[in-house]
Amino acid sequence: MNMKVTVLFGAGSIGLAIVRRVAAGGHIVLADYNEQNALAAAQTLENAGFTCSTIQADLGSRESIQQVIAHAQQFGDIYHLVNAAGVSPSQAPVSEILRVDMYGTAVLLEEFGKVIANGGSGIVISSQSGHRLGALPQEQSDALATTPTEQLLSLPFVQAITDTLKAYQYSKRCNVLRVMFEATRWGKRGATINSISPGIIITPLAADELKGPRGEGYRKMLSASPAGRAGTPDEVGDLAEFLMSSRGRFISGADLLIDGGCTASYWYGDLQYLKATH
C-alpha cells in the first residue's frame, strides 16, 4: 500500500473535523491515549467512506510517538500531522501537563519532522490560553523554542511552575514557539507546520463545562466576547483545511487565533476582569 497518510493524535471533535477535510482518499491513523475513543472515531469515519487504523498512543512518550510513525509508514508516506491531544488544567497535575502538552508536543514535531513528506503539512492545536500569559523575557521564549527536547522540562523557570493553569499556559506558549522553530526544519523537507489557538469550542467536554459549576462564568465570558458565542469544531476544521491545502503553502511557523475575539477582549475589552483570575 502506498497511500497518503494522515496521522491524528487525539481523536476528539476538533481533530476529527480537520481530518474529514484533508484525508479523503488516503489513510487516517487515529492515535489516542484511550484506544476506545480511537476505535469509536474510526467506525464513524469508516461509515462515511474513510479508511482508518487505530493505535494506542501516549503523546508524552518518545517511544510511543515513534511506534505511531512506524505504524503509519506501513500504509504510505506521511503527508499530514494533526495534534489535537493534550490535557487541561482541570484534568491533570502540573507534571503531567508539562510532560504531555509541552514536552510531548515538542517531541512530536521533532520526530514527524524527520519523516514528513515533501508537500506535507502539520497542525498543532494550541489554545487561546497561551495568549493570556503576557510577554515573556526573550531568553525564556528562545529557550522554549530551541532547547533540546530532552532538556526542556529541566529549564529552571519551567521547574518553578507550581500552578496547573500556568503549566498549561506555558505549555501552549511553548507549542507556538516550537512550531516556529520546527518550521525552519520542516521547510527543508518541503513541508509546512502551523499552530491554531482556539478559544472555547463546543465539544462534549466543553458542553459539560458549560453545564457544570463553572458554567455561569463561561457563559458570561462568551456573551461579553466580540463574537458573543462559542465556536464549533467545523470552524477550526475550515481554518486547518486552508492552512493544509495548496492555498496555505506560503504560511508556515504561524499561530492563528480562532477565539471569537476573546483574547482581544481579555487584553483590551469587556473581558479584562478575567486578568484578576489569570
C-alpha positions as CSV (number, residue, x, y, z in Angstrom):
1,M,0.0,0.0,0.0
2,N,1.2,3.5,-0.8
3,M,-1.4,5.9,0.3
4,K,-1.1,9.5,1.5
5,V,-1.2,9.1,5.3
6,T,-2.8,11.5,7.8
7,V,-1.9,11.0,11.5
8,L,-4.2,12.4,14.1
9,F,-3.2,12.5,17.8
10,G,-6.3,12.9,19.9
11,A,-9.5,11.5,18.3
12,G,-11.8,14.3,19.6
13,S,-14.2,16.6,17.8
14,I,-11.6,19.2,16.6
15,G,-9.1,16.7,15.3
16,L,-11.9,14.7,13.5
17,A,-13.3,17.9,11.9
18,I,-9.8,18.5,10.5
19,V,-9.1,15.0,9.1
20,R,-12.5,14.8,7.5
21,R,-11.5,17.8,5.4
22,V,-8.0,16.8,4.4
23,A,-7.8,13.0,4.4
24,A,-10.3,11.7,1.8
25,G,-8.7,9.1,-0.5
26,G,-5.9,8.4,1.9
27,H,-5.3,6.5,5.1
28,I,-6.0,8.0,8.5
29,V,-4.1,6.8,11.6
30,L,-6.1,7.6,14.8
31,A,-3.7,7.7,17.8
32,D,-5.3,8.2,21.2
33,Y,-4.3,7.5,24.8
34,N,-7.7,5.8,25.1
35,E,-7.9,3.4,22.2
36,Q,-11.6,3.0,22.7
37,N,-12.0,6.7,21.6
38,A,-10.0,6.0,18.5
39,L,-12.0,2.8,17.7
40,A,-15.3,4.7,18.0
41,A,-14.0,7.6,15.8
42,A,-12.7,5.1,13.2
43,Q,-16.1,3.5,13.0
44,T,-17.7,6.8,12.4
45,L,-15.2,7.8,9.7
46,E,-15.3,4.4,8.0
47,N,-19.1,4.7,7.8
48,A,-18.5,7.9,6.0
49,G,-16.1,6.4,3.5
50,F,-12.7,7.0,5.0
51,T,-10.0,4.4,5.5
52,C,-8.6,4.2,9.1
53,S,-6.5,2.3,11.5
54,T,-6.1,2.9,15.2
55,I,-3.2,2.8,17.7
56,Q,-3.0,3.5,21.4
57,A,-0.5,6.3,22.0
58,D,0.9,8.4,24.8
59,L,1.8,11.9,23.5
60,G,4.3,12.3,26.4
61,S,6.4,9.3,25.3
62,R,9.0,9.5,22.5
63,E,8.9,5.7,22.2
64,S,5.1,5.8,21.7
65,I,5.4,8.5,19.1
66,Q,8.0,6.5,17.2
67,Q,5.6,3.5,17.3
68,V,2.9,5.6,15.7
69,I,5.2,6.7,13.0
70,A,6.2,3.1,12.2
71,H,2.6,2.1,12.2
72,A,1.7,4.9,9.8
73,Q,4.5,4.2,7.4
74,Q,3.1,0.7,6.7
75,F,0.4,2.5,4.7
76,G,2.4,5.0,2.8
77,D,4.1,8.4,3.2
78,I,3.0,10.7,6.0
79,Y,1.6,13.8,4.4
80,H,-0.5,15.3,7.3
81,L,0.0,15.5,11.0
82,V,-2.7,16.9,13.3
83,N,-2.0,17.1,17.0
84,A,-5.3,17.6,18.9
85,A,-4.2,15.7,22.0
86,G,-3.3,17.0,25.4
87,V,-4.5,17.5,29.0
88,S,-6.2,20.6,30.5
89,P,-5.6,22.3,33.9
90,S,-8.6,20.6,35.4
91,Q,-7.6,17.1,34.2
92,A,-4.0,16.6,35.4
93,P,-1.3,17.8,37.8
94,V,1.5,20.2,36.8
95,S,4.0,17.5,36.0
96,E,1.6,15.6,33.6
97,I,0.6,18.8,31.8
98,L,4.2,19.7,31.2
99,R,5.1,16.1,30.2
100,V,2.3,15.8,27.7
101,D,1.4,19.2,26.4
102,M,4.9,20.8,26.5
103,Y,7.5,18.0,26.1
104,G,5.2,15.6,24.1
105,T,4.3,18.2,21.5
106,A,7.9,19.2,21.1
107,V,9.0,15.6,20.6
108,L,6.1,15.0,18.2
109,L,7.2,17.9,16.0
110,E,10.8,16.7,16.1
111,E,10.0,13.1,15.2
112,F,7.5,13.8,12.5
113,G,9.8,16.5,11.1
114,K,12.2,13.7,10.2
115,V,9.6,11.8,8.1
116,I,7.0,14.3,6.8
117,A,6.6,14.0,3.0
118,N,7.6,16.8,0.5
119,G,4.4,18.8,0.2
120,G,3.2,17.7,3.6
121,S,1.7,19.8,6.4
122,G,1.1,19.8,10.1
123,I,-1.3,21.5,12.5
124,V,-0.8,21.7,16.3
125,I,-3.9,22.7,18.2
126,S,-2.7,25.1,20.9
127,S,-5.0,27.4,22.9
128,Q,-6.1,31.0,23.5
129,S,-4.8,30.3,27.0
130,G,-1.2,30.7,25.7
131,H,-2.0,34.2,24.6
132,R,-3.0,35.2,28.2
133,L,0.4,34.6,29.5
134,G,1.7,38.0,28.5
135,A,5.1,38.8,27.1
136,L,8.0,36.5,28.3
137,P,11.6,37.6,28.6
138,Q,13.3,36.9,25.3
139,E,15.7,34.4,26.8
140,Q,12.7,32.4,28.1
141,S,11.0,32.5,24.7
142,D,14.2,31.4,23.0
143,A,14.7,28.6,25.5
144,L,11.1,27.3,25.0
145,A,11.6,27.4,21.2
146,T,15.1,25.9,20.8
147,T,16.1,23.9,23.9
148,P,16.8,20.2,23.0
149,T,13.6,18.3,23.8
150,E,15.1,16.1,26.5
151,Q,16.3,19.2,28.4
152,L,13.0,21.2,28.0
153,L,11.4,20.2,31.3
154,S,14.7,20.9,33.2
155,L,14.7,24.6,32.4
156,P,14.7,26.4,35.8
157,F,11.7,28.6,35.0
158,V,9.7,25.5,33.9
159,Q,10.6,23.6,37.0
160,A,9.4,26.6,39.1
161,I,5.8,26.3,37.8
162,T,3.5,25.1,40.6
163,D,0.1,26.1,39.2
164,T,-1.8,23.9,36.7
165,L,-3.1,26.9,34.8
166,K,0.4,28.4,34.5
167,A,1.7,24.9,33.4
168,Y,-1.0,24.9,30.7
169,Q,-0.3,28.4,29.6
170,Y,3.4,27.9,29.4
171,S,2.9,24.6,27.5
172,K,0.7,26.3,24.9
173,R,3.1,29.2,24.5
174,C,5.8,26.6,24.1
175,N,3.7,24.9,21.4
176,V,3.5,28.1,19.4
177,L,7.3,28.8,19.7
178,R,8.2,25.2,19.0
179,V,6.1,25.4,15.8
180,M,8.1,28.5,14.7
181,F,11.4,26.7,15.4
182,E,10.4,23.5,13.7
183,A,9.0,25.3,10.6
184,T,12.6,26.1,9.7
185,R,13.4,22.3,9.7
186,W,10.1,21.1,8.1
187,G,10.7,23.7,5.3
188,K,13.9,21.8,4.3
189,R,11.6,18.8,3.5
190,G,9.2,20.9,1.6
191,A,6.6,20.8,4.4
192,T,4.7,23.4,6.4
193,I,3.8,23.4,10.1
194,N,1.5,25.8,11.9
195,S,-0.5,26.1,15.1
196,I,-4.1,27.1,15.7
197,S,-5.1,28.6,19.1
198,P,-8.9,28.0,19.6
199,G,-11.0,29.7,22.2
200,I,-14.0,27.9,23.7
201,I,-15.1,25.4,21.1
202,I,-18.3,23.3,21.7
203,T,-17.1,19.8,22.2
204,P,-18.7,17.2,24.5
205,L,-16.2,18.3,27.2
206,A,-16.9,22.0,26.8
207,A,-20.6,21.3,26.8
208,D,-20.2,19.6,30.1
209,E,-18.2,22.5,31.4
210,L,-20.9,25.0,30.4
211,K,-23.5,22.9,32.4
212,G,-21.1,22.5,35.4
213,P,-20.2,24.6,38.4
214,R,-18.1,27.0,36.3
215,G,-20.7,27.2,33.6
216,E,-22.1,30.6,34.6
217,G,-18.6,32.2,34.3
218,Y,-18.0,30.6,30.9
219,R,-21.4,31.8,29.6
220,K,-20.7,35.3,30.9
221,M,-17.4,35.3,29.2
222,L,-18.8,34.1,25.9
223,S,-21.7,36.7,25.9
224,A,-19.2,39.5,26.6
225,S,-16.8,38.5,23.8
226,P,-16.9,40.2,20.4
227,A,-18.5,37.1,18.7
228,G,-20.9,36.7,21.6
229,R,-20.8,32.9,21.3
230,A,-18.6,29.8,21.4
231,G,-17.0,28.3,18.3
232,T,-17.6,25.0,16.6
233,P,-15.2,22.2,15.6
234,D,-16.1,22.8,12.0
235,E,-14.9,26.4,12.1
236,V,-11.5,25.2,13.4
237,G,-11.6,22.5,10.7
238,D,-12.2,25.1,8.0
239,L,-9.2,27.1,9.1
240,A,-6.9,24.0,9.3
241,E,-8.1,22.9,5.8
242,F,-7.0,26.2,4.4
243,L,-3.6,26.0,6.1
244,M,-3.0,22.4,5.0
245,S,-4.2,23.0,1.4
246,S,-2.3,24.3,-1.7
247,R,-3.7,27.7,-0.8
248,G,-1.8,27.8,2.5
249,R,1.6,26.9,1.3
250,F,3.1,30.3,2.0
251,I,2.1,30.1,5.6
252,S,4.5,28.2,8.0
253,G,5.6,28.8,11.5
254,A,2.5,30.8,12.2
255,D,-0.1,30.7,15.0
256,L,-3.7,31.7,14.2
257,L,-6.1,32.6,17.0
258,I,-9.7,31.4,16.4
259,D,-11.5,32.6,19.6
260,G,-14.3,34.9,18.5
261,G,-12.2,37.9,19.7
262,C,-11.9,36.7,23.3
263,T,-8.1,37.4,23.5
264,A,-8.6,40.9,22.2
265,S,-11.3,41.5,24.7
266,Y,-9.2,39.9,27.5
267,W,-6.4,42.4,27.0
268,Y,-8.4,45.5,25.9
269,G,-12.1,45.0,26.1
270,D,-15.0,43.8,28.3
271,L,-13.2,40.7,29.4
272,Q,-10.4,42.5,31.2
273,Y,-11.9,41.4,34.5
274,L,-10.6,37.9,33.8
275,K,-7.0,39.1,34.3
276,A,-7.5,39.1,38.1
277,T,-8.1,35.3,37.9
278,H,-5.4,34.5,35.4
